Amino acid sequence: MPQGKNLQNETEFDPPESLEKRNLIQDAYGTHPREWFRWVSDRLHFAPGSRLLELGSGDGSFWKEAHDRLRSDWWLVASDLELPMVRTTARQLKTLPLIVDPLVLDAQKLPFPGNHFDGIVAIGLFDLVDDLETTLHAVHRVLKPGGCLMCSAGGRNHLRQMESLVQPFVPQPDLGGKPERFGLENGEDWLG
């Protein structure tokens, strides 16, 4: 197993509780009729024995939500740039029915050989990375031919209701994510 870096980075998601709060806000104010993680996890259709990589796993909430969709023969590298998140993920996912290797790594510099993963999951990550083009090239390199990339990001109207509630108090609220960088309106072009 390649080693990622063992550093703690400070961002808007440090400590892990901040991400948990964001997920609760997303569920309360999102416009989709189903909880986002549940909607995405309903689409997990990886083959038996699949080798998976999650980029930006945060606190592991996605996999906890997907618990009934998991296979015991899947191997998951749950990665994040921040050590506190990786530690939280390790605690959160230790009882799930799949093999989990938590790893601190940068999505722009994936320390794996080419064609290594059957599937890659990146929920709410591509709009946050510094260099999207480099990240997508790294993802393409480590994903097997015919493999599956599952990614998601918001769009221009993402959390619009929440923004209108906060705006009188915080004129330019930053609710996270940059859909103008990668989102509903341009994500397909980036992935093409």
N, CA and C atoms as a LAMMPS dump frame, in Angstrom:
ITEM: TIMESTEP
0
ITEM: NUMBER OF ATOMS
576
ITEM: BOX BOUNDS ff ff ff
-5.0000000000000000e+02 5.0000000000000000e+02
-5.0000000000000000e+02 5.0000000000000000e+02
-5.0000000000000000e+02 5.0000000000000000e+02
ITEM: ATOMS id mol type element x y z
1 1 1 N 0.84 -1.183 0
2 1 2 C 0 0 0
3 1 3 C 0.878 1.237 0
4 2 1 N 0.705 2.139 -0.963
5 2 2 C 1.501 3.357 -0.978
6 2 3 C 1.226 4.201 0.254
7 3 1 N 2.206 4.947 0.625
8 3 2 C 2.052 5.818 1.784
9 3 3 C 1.718 7.227 1.319
10 4 1 N 0.72 7.827 1.926
11 4 2 C 0.4 9.23 1.694
12 4 3 C 1.211 10.068 2.665
13 5 1 N 0.987 11.355 2.626
14 5 2 C 1.72 12.193 3.564
15 5 3 C 1.049 12.151 4.922
16 6 1 N 1.78 12.404 5.931
17 6 2 C 1.296 12.303 7.303
18 6 3 C 1.296 13.683 7.942
19 7 1 N 0.638 14.63 7.276
20 7 2 C 0.627 16.001 7.744
21 7 3 C -0.788 16.434 8.069
22 8 1 N -0.922 17.39 8.943
23 8 2 C -2.221 17.965 9.218
24 8 3 C -2.31 19.302 8.498
25 9 1 N -3.309 19.436 7.641
26 9 2 C -3.542 20.693 6.943
27 9 3 C -4.759 21.36 7.553
28 10 1 N -4.765 22.67 7.579
29 10 2 C -5.906 23.387 8.124
30 10 3 C -6.688 24.017 6.981
31 11 1 N -7.983 23.693 6.912
32 11 2 C -8.866 24.277 5.916
33 11 3 C -10.203 24.53 6.565
34 12 1 N -11.191 24.872 5.738
35 12 2 C -12.526 25.134 6.252
36 12 3 C -13.154 23.896 6.879
37 13 1 N -12.648 22.706 6.611
38 13 2 C -13.245 21.486 7.129
39 13 3 C -12.526 20.942 8.356
40 14 1 N -11.65 21.719 8.952
41 14 2 C -10.908 21.26 10.11
42 14 3 C -11.465 21.978 11.323
43 15 1 N -12.002 21.347 12.285
44 15 2 C -12.008 19.928 12.591
45 15 3 C -13.135 19.175 11.875
46 16 1 N -13.133 17.843 11.975
47 16 2 C -14.143 17.035 11.284
48 16 3 C -15.581 17.415 11.633
49 17 1 N -15.816 17.96 12.813
50 17 2 C -17.167 18.35 13.196
51 17 3 C -17.725 19.426 12.265
52 18 1 N -16.853 20.243 11.683
53 18 2 C -17.309 21.272 10.75
54 18 3 C -17.954 20.647 9.524
55 19 1 N -17.372 19.57 9.027
56 19 2 C -17.939 18.885 7.867
57 19 3 C -19.262 18.227 8.231
58 20 1 N -19.34 17.67 9.418
59 20 2 C -20.599 17.064 9.86
60 20 3 C -21.715 18.108 9.867
61 21 1 N -21.421 19.304 10.332
62 21 2 C -22.415 20.383 10.334
63 21 3 C -22.804 20.759 8.916
64 22 1 N -21.825 20.838 8.02
65 22 2 C -22.133 21.14 6.608
66 22 3 C -23.034 20.082 6.009
67 23 1 N -22.793 18.82 6.331
68 23 2 C -23.639 17.746 5.798
69 23 3 C -25.074 17.884 6.303
70 24 1 N -25.237 18.258 7.571
71 24 2 C -26.576 18.465 8.118
72 24 3 C -27.276 19.639 7.43
73 25 1 N -26.539 20.707 7.163
74 25 2 C -27.099 21.85 6.445
75 25 3 C -27.509 21.43 5.04
76 26 1 N -26.66 20.663 4.382
77 26 2 C -26.964 20.172 3.031
78 26 3 C -28.271 19.388 3.032
79 27 1 N -28.435 18.508 4.001
80 27 2 C -29.659 17.701 4.062
81 27 3 C -30.885 18.567 4.337
82 28 1 N -30.731 19.573 5.192
83 28 2 C -31.872 20.413 5.566
84 28 3 C -32.266 21.391 4.464
85 29 1 N -31.28 21.934 3.721
86 29 2 C -31.571 22.996 2.772
87 29 3 C -31.319 22.625 1.314
88 30 1 N -30.898 21.411 1.048
89 30 2 C -30.726 20.995 -0.336
90 30 3 C -32.078 20.942 -1.036
91 31 1 N -32.084 21.064 -2.345
92 31 2 C -33.341 21.079 -3.09
93 31 3 C -33.731 19.71 -3.635
94 32 1 N -32.859 18.741 -3.549
95 32 2 C -33.171 17.403 -4.041
96 32 3 C -34.139 16.723 -3.074
97 33 1 N -35.099 15.949 -3.577
98 33 2 C -36.071 15.316 -2.68
99 33 3 C -35.488 14.224 -1.779
100 34 1 N -34.311 13.719 -2.106
101 34 2 C -33.671 12.703 -1.262
102 34 3 C -32.378 13.257 -0.707
103 35 1 N -31.939 12.71 0.436
104 35 2 C -30.635 13.104 0.97
105 35 3 C -29.576 12.763 -0.071
106 36 1 N -28.631 13.685 -0.236
107 36 2 C -27.665 13.564 -1.322
108 36 3 C -26.836 12.27 -1.247
109 37 1 N -26.266 11.977 -0.073
110 37 2 C -25.444 10.766 0.048
111 37 3 C -26.263 9.525 -0.281
112 38 1 N -27.523 9.515 0.118
113 38 2 C -28.367 8.354 -0.151
114 38 3 C -28.622 8.217 -1.646
115 39 1 N -28.885 9.34 -2.306
116 39 2 C -29.122 9.313 -3.741
117 39 3 C -27.889 8.779 -4.481
118 40 1 N -26.716 9.256 -4.085
119 40 2 C -25.48 8.79 -4.729
120 40 3 C -25.226 7.321 -4.392
121 41 1 N -25.414 6.931 -3.138
122 41 2 C -25.114 5.54 -2.755
123 41 3 C -26.048 4.548 -3.436
124 42 1 N -27.236 4.982 -3.825
125 42 2 C -28.132 4.101 -4.586
126 42 3 C -27.543 3.726 -5.933
127 43 1 N -26.527 4.432 -6.361
128 43 2 C -25.891 4.183 -7.657
129 43 3 C -24.578 3.411 -7.544
130 44 1 N -24.269 2.902 -6.371
131 44 2 C -23.055 2.089 -6.195
132 44 3 C -23.288 0.709 -6.808
133 45 1 N -22.684 0.484 -7.945
134 45 2 C -22.837 -0.806 -8.614
135 45 3 C -21.474 -1.334 -9.045
136 46 1 N -20.581 -1.475 -8.096
137 46 2 C -19.257 -1.993 -8.403
138 46 3 C -19.275 -3.512 -8.329
139 47 1 N -18.451 -4.138 -9.14
140 47 2 C -18.395 -5.597 -9.209
141 47 3 C -17.799 -6.186 -7.931
142 48 1 N -18.062 -7.465 -7.693
143 48 2 C -17.421 -8.142 -6.562
144 48 3 C -15.897 -8.01 -6.668
145 49 1 N -15.254 -7.825 -5.524
146 49 2 C -13.795 -7.729 -5.483
147 49 3 C -13.239 -6.409 -5.981
148 50 1 N -14.063 -5.407 -6.152
149 50 2 C -13.598 -4.125 -6.692
150 50 3 C -12.646 -3.416 -5.738
151 51 1 N -11.686 -2.749 -6.351
152 51 2 C -10.747 -1.895 -5.646
153 51 3 C -11.206 -0.457 -5.864
154 52 1 N -11.536 0.247 -4.77
155 52 2 C -12.131 1.573 -4.854
156 52 3 C -11.262 2.616 -4.164
157 53 1 N -11.351 3.829 -4.657
158 53 2 C -10.659 4.969 -4.065
159 53 3 C -11.676 6.075 -3.872
160 54 1 N -11.776 6.586 -2.655
161 54 2 C -12.564 7.789 -2.452
162 54 3 C -11.61 8.938 -2.209
163 55 1 N -11.789 9.997 -2.962
164 55 2 C -10.998 11.213 -2.812
165 55 3 C -11.823 12.216 -2.022
166 56 1 N -11.242 12.748 -0.966
167 56 2 C -11.967 13.703 -0.132
168 56 3 C -13.039 13.018 0.697
169 57 1 N -12.67 11.964 1.382
170 57 2 C -13.655 11.176 2.132
171 57 3 C -14.203 11.903 3.345
172 58 1 N -13.554 13.002 3.739
173 58 2 C -14.077 13.744 4.887
174 58 3 C -14.124 12.862 6.113
175 59 1 N -15.276 12.836 6.761
176 59 2 C -15.418 12.053 7.993
177 59 3 C -15.992 10.657 7.755
178 60 1 N -16.126 10.252 6.494
179 60 2 C -16.626 8.915 6.176
180 60 3 C -18.139 8.815 6.123
181 61 1 N -18.827 9.937 6.213
182 61 2 C -20.293 9.93 6.256
183 61 3 C -20.926 9.243 5.054
184 62 1 N -20.345 9.421 3.878
185 62 2 C -20.939 8.801 2.692
186 62 3 C -21.025 7.285 2.838
187 63 1 N -19.942 6.667 3.279
188 63 2 C -19.913 5.209 3.373
189 63 3 C -20.8 4.703 4.502
190 64 1 N -20.917 5.478 5.572
191 64 2 C -21.853 5.099 6.635
192 64 3 C -23.281 5.108 6.104
193 65 1 N -23.606 6.115 5.301
194 65 2 C -24.942 6.197 4.713
195 65 3 C -25.18 5.05 3.731
196 66 1 N -24.126 4.603 3.074
197 66 2 C -24.238 3.546 2.067
198 66 3 C -24.091 2.142 2.654
199 67 1 N -24.113 2.012 3.964
200 67 2 C -23.79 0.74 4.632
201 67 3 C -24.518 -0.461 4.041
202 68 1 N -25.755 -0.312 3.628
203 68 2 C -26.513 -1.451 3.11
204 68 3 C -26.218 -1.737 1.64
205 69 1 N -25.364 -0.942 1.024
206 69 2 C -24.981 -1.143 -0.381
207 69 3 C -23.572 -1.736 -0.517
208 70 1 N -22.901 -1.934 0.597
209 70 2 C -21.493 -2.325 0.563
210 70 3 C -21.32 -3.831 0.494
211 71 1 N -20.202 -4.236 -0.084
212 71 2 C -19.842 -5.655 -0.179
213 71 3 C -18.591 -5.908 0.661
214 72 1 N -18.556 -7.049 1.299
215 72 2 C -17.419 -7.374 2.157
216 72 3 C -16.143 -7.642 1.353
217 73 1 N -16.263 -7.86 0.04
218 73 2 C -15.066 -8.108 -0.772
219 73 3 C -14.589 -6.856 -1.513
220 74 1 N -15.169 -5.701 -1.232
221 74 2 C -14.65 -4.454 -1.784
222 74 3 C -13.508 -3.969 -0.914
223 75 1 N -12.51 -3.391 -1.55
224 75 2 C -11.39 -2.785 -0.846
225 75 3 C -11.441 -1.289 -1.137
226 76 1 N -11.53 -0.477 -0.103
227 76 2 C -11.676 0.967 -0.239
228 76 3 C -10.49 1.693 0.374
229 77 1 N -9.873 2.556 -0.406
230 77 2 C -8.921 3.524 0.126
231 77 3 C -9.719 4.795 0.342
232 78 1 N -9.963 5.129 1.59
233 78 2 C -10.699 6.338 1.953
234 78 3 C -9.672 7.424 2.243
235 79 1 N -9.577 8.397 1.369
236 79 2 C -8.489 9.374 1.483
237 79 3 C -9.015 10.782 1.704
238 80 1 N -8.184 11.558 2.348
239 80 2 C -8.455 12.972 2.542
240 80 3 C -7.123 13.676 2.705
241 81 1 N -7.122 14.963 2.488
242 81 2 C -5.906 15.758 2.605
243 81 3 C -5.554 16.047 4.056
244 82 1 N -6.516 15.879 4.949
245 82 2 C -6.327 16.262 6.345
246 82 3 C -6.305 15.053 7.276
247 83 1 N -5.289 15.006 8.114
248 83 2 C -5.133 13.91 9.065
249 83 3 C -6.316 13.771 10.018
250 84 1 N -6.882 14.86 10.578
251 84 2 C -8.038 14.683 11.471
252 84 3 C -9.212 14.002 10.771
253 85 1 N -9.42 14.333 9.5
254 85 2 C -10.512 13.688 8.756
255 85 3 C -10.233 12.21 8.569
256 86 1 N -9.016 11.867 8.229
257 86 2 C -8.663 10.468 8.01
258 86 3 C -8.815 9.669 9.299
259 87 1 N -8.41 10.256 10.409
260 87 2 C -8.581 9.571 11.701
261 87 3 C -10.054 9.356 12.013
262 88 1 N -10.872 10.368 11.759
263 88 2 C -12.315 10.235 11.994
264 88 3 C -12.906 9.171 11.082
265 89 1 N -12.512 9.18 9.816
266 89 2 C -12.978 8.164 8.874
267 89 3 C -12.617 6.766 9.368
268 90 1 N -11.404 6.595 9.831
269 90 2 C -10.971 5.281 10.327
270 90 3 C -11.875 4.808 11.459
271 91 1 N -12.195 5.71 12.379
272 91 2 C -13.098 5.341 13.492
273 91 3 C -14.509 5.048 12.998
274 92 1 N -15.012 5.9 12.116
275 92 2 C -16.393 5.778 11.645
276 92 3 C -16.625 4.507 10.825
277 93 1 N -15.627 4.096 10.055
278 93 2 C -15.84 3.018 9.098
279 93 3 C -15.345 1.652 9.555
280 94 1 N -14.796 1.562 10.751
281 94 2 C -14.203 0.288 11.164
282 94 3 C -15.222 -0.839 11.32
283 95 1 N -16.496 -0.528 11.467
284 95 2 C -17.504 -1.582 11.628
285 95 3 C -18.25 -1.905 10.332
286 96 1 N -17.902 -1.23 9.237
287 96 2 C -18.618 -1.463 7.982
288 96 3 C -18.146 -2.744 7.298
289 97 1 N -19.027 -3.323 6.483
290 97 2 C -18.713 -4.605 5.837
291 97 3 C -17.887 -4.468 4.564
292 98 1 N -16.751 -3.79 4.632
293 98 2 C -15.816 -3.757 3.522
294 98 3 C -14.435 -3.475 4.092
295 99 1 N -13.424 -3.719 3.309
296 99 2 C -12.048 -3.497 3.743
297 99 3 C -11.73 -2.019 3.523
298 100 1 N -11.311 -1.315 4.569
299 100 2 C -11.051 0.124 4.466
300 100 3 C -9.613 0.417 4.875
301 101 1 N -8.917 1.126 3.999
302 101 2 C -7.588 1.657 4.299
303 101 3 C -7.676 3.175 4.261
304 102 1 N -7.693 3.831 5.431
305 102 2 C -7.707 5.296 5.446
306 102 3 C -6.308 5.83 5.126
307 103 1 N -6.25 6.891 4.328
308 103 2 C -4.954 7.381 3.879
309 103 3 C -5.002 8.893 3.675
310 104 1 N -3.99 9.594 4.184
311 104 2 C -3.833 11.017 3.923
312 104 3 C -3.119 11.154 2.593
313 105 1 N -3.786 11.816 1.638
314 105 2 C -3.127 12.06 0.351
315 105 3 C -3.769 13.223 -0.373
316 106 1 N -3.042 13.739 -1.342
317 106 2 C -3.468 14.855 -2.16
318 106 3 C -4.014 14.287 -3.468
319 107 1 N -5.244 14.63 -3.82
320 107 2 C -5.88 14.11 -5.029
321 107 3 C -5.128 14.494 -6.298
322 108 1 N -4.281 15.506 -6.221
323 108 2 C -3.506 15.928 -7.383
324 108 3 C -2.254 15.084 -7.595
325 109 1 N -1.873 14.311 -6.559
326 109 2 C -0.643 13.515 -6.619
327 109 3 C -0.934 12.114 -6.084
328 110 1 N -1.623 11.324 -6.839
329 110 2 C -2.041 10.002 -6.369
330 110 3 C -0.881 9.011 -6.424
331 111 1 N -0.499 8.423 -5.275
332 111 2 C 0.682 7.56 -5.199
333 111 3 C 0.389 6.095 -5.544
334 112 1 N -0.334 5.88 -6.618
335 112 2 C -0.713 4.529 -7.025
336 112 3 C -0.268 4.282 -8.458
337 113 1 N -0.055 3.027 -8.803
338 113 2 C 0.288 2.73 -10.202
339 113 3 C -0.91 2.985 -11.119
340 114 1 N -0.66 3.101 -12.397
341 114 2 C -1.728 3.3 -13.367
342 114 3 C -2.683 2.117 -13.396
343 115 1 N -3.921 2.381 -13.78
344 115 2 C -4.947 1.342 -13.926
345 115 3 C -5.117 0.513 -12.654
346 116 1 N -5.127 1.149 -11.525
347 116 2 C -5.122 0.46 -10.235
348 116 3 C -6.514 0.253 -9.636
349 117 1 N -7.453 1.178 -9.909
350 117 2 C -8.755 1.134 -9.246
351 117 3 C -9.887 0.831 -10.226
352 118 1 N -10.844 0.037 -9.748
353 118 2 C -12.05 -0.263 -10.523
354 118 3 C -13.042 0.89 -10.447
355 119 1 N -12.987 1.629 -9.359
356 119 2 C -13.906 2.748 -9.181
357 119 3 C -13.288 3.834 -8.336
358 120 1 N -13.658 5.075 -8.634
359 120 2 C -13.215 6.23 -7.858
360 120 3 C -14.452 7.053 -7.529
361 121 1 N -14.543 7.447 -6.269
362 121 2 C -15.657 8.256 -5.79
363 121 3 C -15.087 9.599 -5.322
364 122 1 N -15.695 10.683 -5.792
365 122 2 C -15.259 12.035 -5.4
366 122 3 C -16.514 12.888 -5.239
367 123 1 N -17.012 12.957 -4.04
368 123 2 C -18.24 13.704 -3.77
369 123 3 C -17.866 15.074 -3.213
370 124 1 N -18.232 16.097 -3.949
371 124 2 C -17.962 17.459 -3.491
372 124 3 C -16.49 17.792 -3.4
373 125 1 N -15.676 17.237 -4.261
374 125 2 C -14.233 17.484 -4.198
375 125 3 C -13.717 18.311 -5.371
376 126 1 N -14.136 17.988 -6.575
377 126 2 C -13.525 18.599 -7.754
378 126 3 C -13.694 20.115 -7.81
379 127 1 N -14.709 20.64 -7.158
380 127 2 C -14.863 22.102 -7.152
381 127 3 C -13.968 22.773 -6.114
382 128 1 N -13.274 21.988 -5.312
383 128 2 C -12.431 22.545 -4.248
384 128 3 C -10.931 22.401 -4.493
385 129 1 N -10.519 21.517 -5.386
386 129 2 C -9.08 21.3 -5.588
387 129 3 C -8.428 22.519 -6.233
388 130 1 N -7.147 22.719 -5.949
389 130 2 C -6.42 23.859 -6.5
390 130 3 C -6.256 23.756 -8.011
391 131 1 N -5.908 22.571 -8.492
392 131 2 C -5.639 22.383 -9.912
393 131 3 C -6.511 21.236 -10.426
394 132 1 N -7.672 21.575 -10.947
395 132 2 C -8.631 20.57 -11.395
396 132 3 C -8.09 19.723 -12.54
397 133 1 N -7.416 20.338 -13.469
398 133 2 C -6.891 19.594 -14.611
399 133 3 C -5.886 18.527 -14.163
400 134 1 N -4.972 18.891 -13.279
401 134 2 C -3.998 17.925 -12.754
402 134 3 C -4.704 16.805 -11.995
403 135 1 N -5.704 17.158 -11.204
404 135 2 C -6.453 16.158 -10.439
405 135 3 C -7.149 15.179 -11.375
406 136 1 N -7.817 15.683 -12.409
407 136 2 C -8.534 14.802 -13.331
408 136 3 C -7.576 13.906 -14.113
409 137 1 N -6.393 14.422 -14.453
410 137 2 C -5.382 13.573 -15.112
411 137 3 C -4.925 12.458 -14.166
412 138 1 N -4.724 12.782 -12.886
413 138 2 C -4.317 11.769 -11.907
414 138 3 C -5.402 10.701 -11.75
415 139 1 N -6.657 11.134 -11.692
416 139 2 C -7.779 10.191 -11.588
417 139 3 C -7.816 9.282 -12.814
418 140 1 N -7.687 9.86 -13.985
419 140 2 C -7.714 9.067 -15.225
420 140 3 C -6.579 8.05 -15.245
421 141 1 N -5.419 8.44 -14.758
422 141 2 C -4.251 7.55 -14.763
423 141 3 C -4.463 6.324 -13.882
424 142 1 N -5.051 6.497 -12.695
425 142 2 C -5.163 5.369 -11.755
426 142 3 C -6.451 4.565 -11.931
427 143 1 N -7.397 5.067 -12.723
428 143 2 C -8.643 4.35 -12.969
429 143 3 C -8.443 3.351 -14.107
430 144 1 N -8.852 2.111 -13.881
431 144 2 C -8.727 1.078 -14.904
432 144 3 C -9.582 1.424 -16.126
433 145 1 N -9.159 0.986 -17.304
434 145 2 C -10.033 1.153 -18.474
435 145 3 C -11.381 0.472 -18.2
436 146 1 N -12.456 1.157 -18.469
437 146 2 C -13.781 0.624 -18.177
438 146 3 C -14.207 0.818 -16.739
439 147 1 N -13.322 1.423 -15.92
440 147 2 C -13.663 1.684 -14.525
441 147 3 C -14.692 2.801 -14.424
442 148 1 N -15.185 3.019 -13.228
443 148 2 C -16.262 3.974 -13.017
444 148 3 C -15.809 5.112 -12.1
445 149 1 N -16.018 6.347 -12.543
446 149 2 C -15.8 7.522 -11.719
447 149 3 C -17.163 8.037 -11.293
448 150 1 N -17.395 8.078 -9.985
449 150 2 C -18.621 8.669 -9.445
450 150 3 C -18.219 9.98 -8.78
451 151 1 N -18.739 11.08 -9.307
452 151 2 C -18.424 12.359 -8.699
453 151 3 C -19.688 13.206 -8.664
454 152 1 N -19.688 14.146 -7.741
455 152 2 C -20.825 15.056 -7.669
456 152 3 C -20.342 16.41 -7.176
457 153 1 N -21.112 17.409 -7.523
458 153 2 C -20.848 18.78 -7.074
459 153 3 C -22.158 19.54 -7.183
460 154 1 N -22.232 20.657 -6.537
461 154 2 C -23.428 21.479 -6.609
462 154 3 C -23.516 22.217 -7.925
463 155 1 N -24.581 22.957 -8.067
464 155 2 C -24.775 23.817 -9.22
465 155 3 C -24.984 25.248 -8.761
466 156 1 N -25.307 26.11 -9.696
467 156 2 C -25.484 27.529 -9.354
468 156 3 C -26.568 27.75 -8.3
469 157 1 N -27.575 26.91 -8.275
470 157 2 C -28.67 27.076 -7.317
471 157 3 C -28.477 26.269 -6.04
472 158 1 N -27.325 25.655 -5.896
473 158 2 C -27.023 24.832 -4.724
474 158 3 C -27.109 25.671 -3.446
475 159 1 N -27.925 25.234 -2.515
476 159 2 C -28.111 25.89 -1.22
477 159 3 C -28.58 27.342 -1.345
478 160 1 N -29.274 27.662 -2.423
479 160 2 C -29.76 29.029 -2.643
480 160 3 C -30.693 29.482 -1.513
481 161 1 N -31.578 28.585 -1.036
482 161 2 C -32.495 28.941 0.054
483 161 3 C -31.708 29.294 1.316
484 162 1 N -30.689 28.493 1.627
485 162 2 C -29.856 28.76 2.8
486 162 3 C -29.141 30.101 2.642
487 163 1 N -28.644 30.362 1.448
488 163 2 C -27.935 31.611 1.185
489 163 3 C -28.854 32.818 1.4
490 164 1 N -30.098 32.73 0.961
491 164 2 C -31.026 33.854 1.125
492 164 3 C -31.353 34.102 2.601
493 165 1 N -31.347 33.042 3.413
494 165 2 C -31.589 33.213 4.841
495 165 3 C -30.402 33.867 5.555
496 166 1 N -29.198 33.557 5.104
497 166 2 C -27.983 34.049 5.762
498 166 3 C -27.575 35.435 5.267
499 167 1 N -27.893 35.754 4.015
500 167 2 C -27.391 36.968 3.378
501 167 3 C -27.683 38.265 4.136
502 168 1 N -28.838 38.432 4.795
503 168 2 C -29.024 39.677 5.551
504 168 3 C -27.997 39.877 6.673
505 169 1 N -27.432 38.797 7.149
506 169 2 C -26.472 38.876 8.253
507 169 3 C -25.026 38.779 7.775
508 170 1 N -24.821 38.046 6.704
509 170 2 C -23.497 37.872 6.107
510 170 3 C -23.66 38.175 4.622
511 171 1 N -23.329 39.399 4.177
512 171 2 C -23.638 39.819 2.804
513 171 3 C -23.094 38.908 1.706
514 172 1 N -21.925 38.332 1.886
515 172 2 C -21.365 37.431 0.877
516 172 3 C -21.005 36.105 1.549
517 173 1 N -22.032 35.309 1.861
518 173 2 C -21.752 34.05 2.564
519 173 3 C -20.997 33.071 1.679
520 174 1 N -20.068 32.355 2.282
521 174 2 C -19.362 31.282 1.581
522 174 3 C -19.86 29.979 2.168
523 175 1 N -20.748 29.326 1.454
524 175 2 C -21.342 28.088 1.943
525 175 3 C -20.566 26.86 1.481
526 176 1 N -19.405 27.084 0.907
527 176 2 C -18.564 25.97 0.485
528 176 3 C -18.844 25.589 -0.954
529 177 1 N -17.83 25.083 -1.583
530 177 2 C -17.966 24.67 -2.973
531 177 3 C -17.879 25.84 -3.932
532 178 1 N -17.414 25.548 -5.122
533 178 2 C -17.283 26.558 -6.162
534 178 3 C -17.817 25.961 -7.464
535 179 1 N -19.168 25.974 -7.625
536 179 2 C -19.749 25.331 -8.806
537 179 3 C -19.315 25.965 -10.118
538 180 1 N -18.842 27.216 -10.079
539 180 2 C -18.34 27.808 -11.315
540 180 3 C -17.044 27.131 -11.764
541 181 1 N -16.319 26.516 -10.826
542 181 2 C -15.095 25.783 -11.147
543 181 3 C -15.428 24.393 -11.677
544 182 1 N -16.267 23.67 -10.938
545 182 2 C -16.732 22.345 -11.355
546 182 3 C -18.099 22.153 -10.722
547 183 1 N -19.107 21.955 -11.53
548 183 2 C -20.444 21.789 -10.99
549 183 3 C -21.4 21.238 -12.023
550 184 1 N -22.655 21.315 -11.704
551 184 2 C -23.705 20.783 -12.561
552 184 3 C -23.631 21.34 -13.976
553 185 1 N -23.362 22.634 -14.075
554 185 2 C -23.399 23.281 -15.384
555 185 3 C -22.165 23.005 -16.249
556 186 1 N -21.006 22.7 -15.667
557 186 2 C -19.813 22.505 -16.471
558 186 3 C -19.067 21.201 -16.2
559 187 1 N -19.533 20.392 -15.268
560 187 2 C -18.831 19.165 -14.916
561 187 3 C -18.667 18.188 -16.055
562 188 1 N -19.7 18.051 -16.869
563 188 2 C -19.631 17.121 -18.009
564 188 3 C -18.541 17.551 -18.989
565 189 1 N -18.41 18.852 -19.213
566 189 2 C -17.363 19.346 -20.116
567 189 3 C -15.976 18.999 -19.551
568 190 1 N -15.776 19.213 -18.25
569 190 2 C -14.493 18.884 -17.63
570 190 3 C -14.182 17.404 -17.775
571 191 1 N -15.171 16.562 -17.544
572 191 2 C -14.934 15.119 -17.578
573 191 3 C -14.774 14.598 -19.003
574 192 1 N -15.299 15.33 -19.974
575 192 2 C -15.183 14.915 -21.372
576 192 3 C -13.765 15.007 -21.849
